[in-house]
Amino acid sequence: MSLKEQLKELEWKQLQHDKLYHSDIWCLDVQTRLKHMVLHIAKYSSKVQLVFLGDLDDAKFQEVILDIFIISLSSINIINKDVNDALGVFDEDGIDHLYTRTFSELFDEDSFDKNFQVLVNKSVSLLCKAIEATDHFEAFHSRSVIVEEFCKLLKVSFVSMLNYFPSVDLFDAVSDRLYQVEKRSKYFEMLGNYKDGYKCSGVVIN
């Protein structure tokens, strides 16, 4: 399976996960759902700072990066942005090619930690402004900012995951993280899950 195909499958499974396991959010209007996603990202940005203050261990750090990636993926689904377009994937790309190109686009090798913190916090600030502007009906380009910043956060978390945890398979890590979230639901057995396929009226959706 090509990288593009893997990412499309990731995108599709994220959609099924959100519909089934976060139906309380899925049923809301688009603007309210995006506000919810921005609150998630703001929460993770504060955790990023705790990592570099030494208050979170590597396992929690990995979880934070994964959560930024997952919420960004969920958010681009809400605004109907294709994951391969969001990440700028070429047909011939493997994961290493995409990593190298995206790294050079966003990061300075000598100050990766600082770049990571600044990029996340800048995106959070712009996303908050975009959401606030919609409440005031301001003459602000909210949609383009929301699309751009969630795409950027997807790239930042993708590169950061591979940079900080090179031995971890990104796709397996996302699967494990969402499966962990799903197991908390009392409907876990009825709904199916990320790893084995989801159920809709008894039919498994892969």
C-alpha positions in Angstrom: 0.0 0.0 0.0 1.4 3.4 -1.0 1.7 6.2 1.6 -1.2 8.0 -0.1 -3.4 5.0 0.3 -2.3 4.5 3.9 -3.2 8.1 4.7 -6.6 7.9 2.9 -7.4 4.8 5.0 -6.3 6.7 8.1 -8.6 9.6 7.2 -11.5 7.3 6.6 -11.1 5.4 9.8 -10.8 8.6 11.7 -14.1 9.7 10.3 -15.8 6.4 11.4 -14.2 6.7 14.9 -15.5 10.3 15.3 -19.0 9.4 14.1 -19.4 6.4 16.4 -17.3 7.3 19.5 -17.9 11.0 19.6 -21.4 11.3 18.4 -22.1 14.0 21.0 -19.7 16.2 19.1 -20.4 14.9 15.6 -24.1 16.0 15.9 -23.1 19.6 16.4 -22.9 22.3 13.7 -19.6 22.7 11.9 -18.6 25.9 13.7 -19.3 24.4 17.2 -17.3 21.3 16.3 -14.4 23.3 15.2 -14.5 25.3 18.4 -14.3 22.0 20.3 -11.3 21.0 18.2 -9.5 24.2 18.9 -10.1 23.8 22.6 -8.4 20.3 22.3 -5.4 21.8 20.5 -5.1 24.6 23.1 -5.1 21.9 25.8 -2.3 20.0 24.1 -0.2 23.2 23.5 -0.1 23.7 27.2 1.1 20.1 27.7 3.8 20.7 25.1 5.2 23.4 27.5 5.0 21.0 30.4 7.1 18.5 28.4 10.0 21.0 28.1 9.7 22.0 31.7 10.3 18.4 32.6 6.9 17.7 34.0 5.8 15.0 31.5 7.7 11.8 30.6 8.4 10.5 27.1 5.2 8.3 27.1 3.1 11.4 27.8 5.0 13.4 25.3 4.4 10.8 22.6 0.7 10.9 23.5 0.5 14.7 23.2 2.1 14.6 19.7 -0.3 11.9 18.6 -3.3 13.7 20.0 -2.3 16.9 18.0 -2.0 14.7 14.9 -5.3 13.0 15.5 -7.3 16.2 16.3 -5.8 17.9 13.3 -6.8 15.0 11.1 -10.3 15.0 12.6 -10.5 18.8 12.0 -9.5 18.6 8.3 -12.3 16.0 7.9 -14.8 18.5 9.3 -13.7 21.1 6.8 -13.5 18.5 4.0 -9.8 18.9 3.3 -8.0 15.8 1.9 -5.2 14.5 4.1 -2.8 14.0 1.2 -3.4 17.6 0.1 -3.0 18.8 3.7 0.4 17.1 4.0 1.5 17.8 0.5 2.0 14.2 -0.4 3.3 13.3 -3.9 2.4 10.0 -5.7 5.9 8.7 -5.4 6.4 9.7 -1.7 7.4 7.2 1.0 7.2 8.3 4.6 10.9 9.2 4.7 10.6 11.4 1.6 7.6 13.2 3.1 9.4 13.6 6.5 12.5 15.1 4.9 10.6 17.6 2.7 8.3 18.7 5.5 11.1 19.0 8.0 13.0 21.4 5.7 9.8 23.4 5.1 9.0 24.0 8.8 12.0 23.3 11.0 15.6 24.4 11.7 17.7 21.3 12.6 19.7 23.3 15.2 16.6 24.4 17.2 14.0 21.7 16.7 12.6 21.9 20.2 12.1 25.7 20.0 10.6 25.4 16.5 8.1 22.8 17.7 6.9 24.9 20.6 6.7 28.1 18.5 4.8 26.4 15.6 2.2 24.8 17.9 1.6 28.0 19.9 1.4 30.2 16.8 -1.2 27.9 15.3 -3.2 27.8 18.5 -3.2 31.6 18.6 -4.4 32.0 15.0 -7.0 29.3 15.4 -8.4 31.0 18.6 -8.5 34.3 16.7 -10.3 32.7 13.7 -12.9 31.1 16.0 -13.4 34.3 18.0 -13.8 36.3 14.8 -16.7 34.1 13.7 -18.5 35.0 16.9 -18.2 38.7 16.2 -18.8 38.2 12.4 -15.6 40.1 11.9 -14.1 40.8 8.5 -11.5 38.2 9.1 -10.4 35.3 6.9 -11.5 32.7 9.4 -12.0 29.7 7.1 -8.6 30.0 5.3 -6.8 30.4 8.6 -8.5 27.4 10.1 -7.7 25.3 7.1 -4.1 26.5 6.9 -3.3 26.1 10.6 -4.9 22.6 11.0 -2.9 21.5 8.0 0.3 23.0 9.5 -0.4 21.3 12.8 -0.8 18.0 10.9 2.6 18.5 9.3 4.2 19.6 12.6 2.9 16.6 14.6 3.8 14.3 11.7 7.4 15.5 11.6 7.7 15.7 15.4 6.5 12.2 15.9 9.1 10.8 13.5 11.8 13.1 14.9 11.3 12.4 18.6 10.2 8.8 18.3 11.8 7.4 15.1 11.4 3.8 16.2 7.6 4.1 16.5 5.4 3.4 13.5 3.0 6.4 13.2 0.1 4.4 11.8 0.4 1.7 14.6 0.6 4.5 17.2 -2.5 6.2 16.0 -4.3 2.8 16.0 -3.2 2.0 19.5 -4.2 5.5 20.8 -7.7 5.5 19.3 -8.3 1.9 20.4 -7.3 2.9 23.9 -9.9 5.8 23.8 -12.6 3.5 22.3 -12.1 0.9 25.1 -13.4 3.4 27.6 -16.9 3.4 26.0 -19.5 1.1 27.5 -20.6 0.5 23.8 -17.2 -0.8 22.8 -18.3 -4.3 22.0 -21.4 -3.1 20.1 -19.7 -0.4 18.0 -16.6 -2.3 16.9 -13.2 -0.6 17.0 -10.4 1.0 15.1 -8.3 -2.2 14.8 -11.0 -4.8 14.0 -13.5 -2.6 12.1 -16.5 -0.6 13.1 -20.1 -1.8 13.1 -23.2 -0.1 11.7 -26.4 -2.0 12.4 -24.4 -5.1 12.8 -22.4 -4.7 9.6 -18.6 -4.3 10.0 -17.1 -1.2 8.3 -13.4 -1.5 7.6 
